[in-house]
Amino acid sequence: MNLQELKYFVAVADHRHFGRAAEACNVSQPTLSSQLRKLEDHLGVVLFERTNKRVALTPMGKRLLVHAREALRETELLESAAKAAGDPLAGPLKLGIIPTVAPYLMPLILGPLRESCPGMVIELWEDLTGPLLSLLSAHKLDAAIIATDLRPGTDLTETPLYTEPFLAALPENHPLAEKSRVSAKELANDLLALVEGNCLADQALTACGKRRGRPGPFQASSLDTLVNLVAAGYGTTLIPGLAADLFRGRNVVLRPISERVSRTVRLASRASFPRRQALRALGKVIRQAVSSYD
């Protein structure tokens, strides 16, 4: 039994298809199938029920899959620790980031990061907070940039990166556009928010003292779409301060909020992740990049 056979086992379990698993592992399907047969012979059990239409784990396969994943995780930790001993800043860093941060932060940091850490290769994954934290706990990501507190009782840790204020985005002919600053409560009546599951939506609703009710006519999943709706006169919304330069001049008026309404962007990682120096270097670049926006 070897690690490659365990990787094939996990790949088939994830894809539930020999062809797709082989493609993901960059091997031919006959090679993958023969290696899995060898693994089953070595273990003396059948891992999969195979038919022409589907592939399913056997009860014993489900039990052994847990141990296979753990063995691969431990191997990854061993390899990461060995690489970190040589140069903790070199090599790939699998980084997750939420959609309401990625378009505004990444253009600011990719160039400076390449200059300060030329050996670091960022592998980026954009998704909502929940899926990112699941991938992080499953060792499929090394770190994630999020904008909410971590729930207690996890093996994850977080480091604050920066705090940015929210701004009100208003149609040009909106009554509140005449003010130099507006109260978040004044936006409640015609506030447009992102779809449920997006932390920015929850933060905007909370800031404006509004609860999420029945879905409205607009179900926007991106901040860009939401601001376009504002520009067309369909309502108001809140945007993070780092996004202001991109949205200014789009037939919307941006105004500061009277109340102290902001969000703290954080870097989440596993407490056991060995390349802490790489995360500190990433955090330093991010703080320097956003310092001019404070």
C-alpha positions as CSV (number, residue, x, y, z in Angstrom):
1,M,0.0,0.0,0.0
2,N,1.3,3.5,-0.9
3,L,0.1,7.1,-0.7
4,Q,-0.7,7.2,-4.5
5,E,-3.2,4.4,-4.0
6,L,-4.8,6.3,-1.1
7,K,-5.0,9.4,-3.3
8,Y,-6.8,7.4,-6.0
9,F,-9.1,6.0,-3.4
10,V,-10.0,9.5,-2.1
11,A,-10.4,10.8,-5.7
12,V,-12.9,8.2,-6.7
13,A,-14.8,8.7,-3.4
14,D,-15.0,12.4,-4.1
15,H,-15.9,12.2,-7.8
16,R,-18.0,9.0,-7.6
17,H,-16.7,8.3,-11.1
18,F,-13.6,6.5,-12.3
19,G,-13.1,8.6,-15.4
20,R,-13.4,12.0,-13.6
21,A,-11.2,10.8,-10.8
22,A,-8.5,9.6,-13.2
23,E,-8.6,13.0,-15.0
24,A,-8.3,14.8,-11.7
25,C,-5.3,12.7,-10.8
26,N,-3.7,13.1,-14.3
27,V,-3.6,9.3,-14.9
28,S,-5.3,7.0,-17.3
29,Q,-8.5,5.3,-16.1
30,P,-7.0,1.7,-16.4
31,T,-4.0,2.8,-14.3
32,L,-6.3,4.2,-11.6
33,S,-8.5,1.1,-11.6
34,S,-5.6,-1.3,-11.4
35,Q,-4.1,0.6,-8.5
36,L,-7.4,0.5,-6.6
37,R,-7.6,-3.2,-7.2
38,K,-4.2,-3.6,-5.7
39,L,-5.3,-1.5,-2.7
40,E,-8.4,-3.7,-2.2
41,D,-6.3,-6.8,-2.5
42,H,-3.8,-5.6,0.0
43,L,-6.5,-4.6,2.5
44,G,-8.7,-7.6,1.8
45,V,-11.8,-5.6,1.4
46,V,-14.0,-4.2,-1.4
47,L,-14.0,-0.4,-1.3
48,F,-16.5,0.4,-4.1
49,E,-19.6,-1.1,-5.6
50,R,-19.1,-0.8,-9.3
51,T,-21.9,-0.8,-11.9
52,N,-22.2,0.6,-15.4
53,K,-24.2,3.6,-14.1
54,R,-22.7,4.5,-10.7
55,V,-19.8,4.0,-8.2
56,A,-20.7,3.9,-4.5
57,L,-18.6,3.3,-1.4
58,T,-19.2,0.1,0.5
59,P,-19.8,0.3,4.2
60,M,-16.2,-0.7,4.8
61,G,-15.1,1.8,2.2
62,K,-16.8,4.6,4.1
63,R,-15.0,3.6,7.3
64,L,-11.6,3.4,5.6
65,L,-12.1,6.6,3.7
66,V,-11.8,8.6,7.0
67,H,-8.4,7.0,7.7
68,A,-7.2,7.5,4.1
69,R,-8.1,11.2,4.3
70,E,-6.3,11.6,7.6
71,A,-3.2,9.8,6.3
72,L,-3.0,12.2,3.4
73,R,-3.5,15.2,5.6
74,E,-0.7,14.1,7.9
75,T,1.5,13.5,4.9
76,E,0.8,17.0,3.6
77,L,1.7,18.4,7.0
78,L,4.9,16.5,7.0
79,E,5.8,17.8,3.6
80,S,4.8,21.4,4.5
81,A,6.9,21.3,7.7
82,A,9.9,20.0,5.7
83,K,9.6,22.8,3.1
84,A,9.0,25.4,5.8
85,A,12.3,24.4,7.4
86,G,14.1,25.4,4.1
87,D,12.2,28.5,3.0
88,P,8.8,29.1,4.7
89,L,8.0,31.8,2.1
90,A,8.5,29.6,-0.9
91,G,6.0,27.4,-2.6
92,P,2.2,27.5,-3.2
93,L,-0.1,29.0,-0.7
94,K,-3.7,27.9,-1.2
95,L,-5.7,31.0,-0.2
96,G,-9.5,31.4,0.0
97,I,-11.2,34.8,-0.2
98,I,-14.8,36.0,0.0
99,P,-16.3,37.7,-3.1
100,T,-16.9,41.0,-1.4
101,V,-13.2,41.3,-0.6
102,A,-11.4,39.7,-3.6
103,P,-12.1,42.2,-6.4
104,Y,-11.0,45.2,-4.2
105,L,-8.1,43.7,-2.3
106,M,-6.3,41.3,-4.7
107,P,-5.3,44.0,-7.3
108,L,-3.7,45.9,-4.4
109,I,-1.5,43.1,-3.1
110,L,-0.6,40.7,-5.9
111,G,2.2,43.0,-7.3
112,P,3.7,43.9,-3.8
113,L,3.5,40.2,-2.8
114,R,5.4,39.1,-5.8
115,E,8.1,41.7,-5.0
116,S,8.4,40.9,-1.3
117,C,7.9,37.1,-1.6
118,P,9.0,36.1,-5.1
119,G,9.0,32.4,-4.2
120,M,5.4,32.4,-3.0
121,V,2.7,31.2,-5.4
122,I,-0.8,32.2,-4.5
123,E,-3.5,29.7,-5.5
124,L,-6.7,31.6,-5.2
125,W,-10.2,30.2,-4.4
126,E,-13.1,32.6,-4.2
127,D,-16.3,31.5,-2.3
128,L,-18.6,32.4,0.5
129,T,-17.4,32.2,4.1
130,G,-19.0,28.8,5.0
131,P,-17.6,26.8,2.1
132,L,-14.1,28.4,2.6
133,L,-14.0,27.5,6.3
134,S,-15.0,23.9,5.4
135,L,-12.2,23.7,2.8
136,L,-9.8,25.2,5.3
137,S,-10.7,22.6,8.0
138,A,-10.4,19.8,5.4
139,H,-6.9,20.9,4.6
140,K,-7.8,21.9,1.0
141,L,-7.0,25.5,1.8
142,D,-4.0,26.9,3.8
143,A,-5.7,30.1,4.8
144,A,-8.8,32.2,4.0
145,I,-9.6,35.9,4.0
146,I,-13.0,36.4,5.6
147,A,-14.9,39.3,7.2
148,T,-16.8,37.6,10.2
149,D,-15.8,36.2,13.5
150,L,-14.9,32.5,13.7
151,R,-17.3,30.3,15.6
152,P,-15.8,28.9,18.8
153,G,-14.9,25.3,19.1
154,T,-13.0,24.9,15.8
155,D,-9.4,24.2,15.1
156,L,-9.1,27.4,13.3
157,T,-7.4,30.7,14.3
158,E,-7.7,34.2,13.0
159,T,-5.6,37.3,12.7
160,P,-7.2,40.8,12.1
161,L,-5.9,42.4,8.9
162,Y,-7.7,45.7,8.6
163,T,-11.0,47.4,9.4
164,E,-12.9,49.3,6.7
165,P,-15.9,51.6,7.0
166,F,-19.1,51.1,5.0
167,L,-20.3,53.8,2.7
168,A,-23.9,54.5,1.5
169,A,-24.4,54.0,-2.2
170,L,-27.3,56.1,-3.5
171,P,-28.9,56.9,-6.9
172,E,-28.0,60.4,-8.0
173,N,-31.5,61.7,-7.7
174,H,-32.1,60.1,-4.2
175,P,-33.3,62.5,-1.5
176,L,-30.4,61.4,0.8
177,A,-27.8,62.3,-1.9
178,E,-28.1,65.9,-0.9
179,K,-26.7,65.2,2.5
180,S,-22.9,65.2,3.3
181,R,-23.4,62.0,5.4
182,V,-26.4,59.7,6.1
183,S,-27.6,57.5,8.9
184,A,-27.7,53.8,8.2
185,K,-31.2,53.8,9.6
186,E,-32.3,56.1,6.8
187,L,-31.4,53.5,4.2
188,A,-33.7,50.8,5.6
189,N,-36.8,51.5,3.5
190,D,-35.2,50.9,0.2
191,L,-32.0,49.0,1.1
192,L,-30.9,46.4,-1.5
193,A,-28.9,43.5,0.0
194,L,-27.0,40.6,-1.5
195,V,-28.5,37.1,-1.4
196,E,-28.7,35.1,1.8
197,G,-25.5,33.4,2.9
198,N,-23.3,36.5,2.1
199,C,-21.8,38.0,5.2
200,L,-21.9,41.5,3.7
201,A,-25.7,41.2,3.3
202,D,-26.1,40.3,7.0
203,Q,-23.8,43.2,8.0
204,A,-25.7,45.7,5.9
205,L,-29.1,44.5,7.2
206,T,-27.9,44.7,10.8
207,A,-26.4,48.1,10.4
208,C,-29.6,49.5,9.0
209,G,-31.7,47.8,11.7
210,K,-33.5,45.7,9.2
211,R,-34.3,42.0,9.2
212,R,-34.3,39.8,6.2
213,G,-37.8,39.2,5.1
214,R,-39.2,37.5,2.1
215,P,-37.0,37.6,-1.0
216,G,-37.5,40.7,-3.0
217,P,-37.6,41.1,-6.8
218,F,-33.8,41.4,-7.0
219,Q,-31.6,38.5,-6.0
220,A,-28.0,39.8,-6.6
221,S,-25.1,37.6,-5.8
222,S,-22.4,40.2,-6.5
223,L,-21.8,43.7,-5.2
224,D,-21.2,44.9,-8.8
225,T,-24.8,43.9,-9.8
226,L,-26.1,45.5,-6.6
227,V,-24.5,48.9,-7.4
228,N,-25.8,48.7,-11.0
229,L,-29.3,48.4,-9.5
230,V,-28.6,51.4,-7.3
231,A,-27.4,53.4,-10.3
232,A,-30.7,52.5,-12.1
233,G,-32.7,53.9,-9.2
234,Y,-34.0,50.7,-7.7
235,G,-32.8,51.4,-4.1
236,T,-29.7,52.0,-1.9
237,T,-27.1,49.8,-0.5
238,L,-23.9,49.7,1.6
239,I,-20.5,49.1,0.1
240,P,-17.1,48.4,1.8
241,G,-14.7,51.4,1.8
242,L,-12.1,49.6,-0.2
243,A,-14.5,49.3,-3.1
244,A,-15.2,53.0,-3.3
245,D,-12.8,53.9,-6.1
246,L,-14.2,51.3,-8.4
247,F,-17.8,52.4,-7.9
248,R,-17.3,56.2,-7.8
249,G,-18.6,57.8,-11.0
250,R,-21.0,55.0,-11.9
251,N,-24.1,57.2,-11.7
252,V,-24.1,56.6,-7.9
253,V,-23.4,58.9,-5.0
254,L,-21.3,57.6,-2.2
255,R,-21.8,59.1,1.3
256,P,-20.1,58.3,4.7
257,I,-22.3,56.8,7.4
258,S,-23.0,58.9,10.5
259,E,-22.8,55.8,12.8
260,R,-19.6,53.8,13.2
261,V,-20.4,51.1,10.7
262,S,-17.5,48.9,9.6
263,R,-16.2,45.4,9.1
264,T,-13.0,43.8,10.1
265,V,-11.3,41.6,7.5
266,R,-9.4,38.7,8.9
267,L,-7.0,36.0,7.9
268,A,-8.2,32.5,9.1
269,S,-6.0,29.5,9.2
270,R,-5.5,26.2,11.0
271,A,-3.7,26.4,14.3
272,S,-1.5,23.5,13.1
273,F,-0.5,25.1,9.8
274,P,3.3,25.0,9.8
275,R,4.1,27.9,7.5
276,R,3.2,30.7,10.0
277,Q,5.9,32.9,8.6
278,A,4.3,32.8,5.2
279,L,1.0,34.0,6.7
280,R,2.7,36.8,8.6
281,A,4.4,37.9,5.4
282,L,1.0,37.9,3.6
283,G,-0.6,39.8,6.4
284,K,2.1,42.4,6.3
285,V,1.7,43.0,2.6
286,I,-2.1,43.3,3.0
287,R,-1.8,45.9,5.8
288,Q,0.7,48.0,3.9
289,A,-1.5,47.9,0.8
290,V,-4.6,49.1,2.5
291,S,-3.0,51.6,4.8
292,S,-3.5,54.5,2.3
293,Y,-7.3,53.7,2.4
294,D,-7.6,54.1,6.2
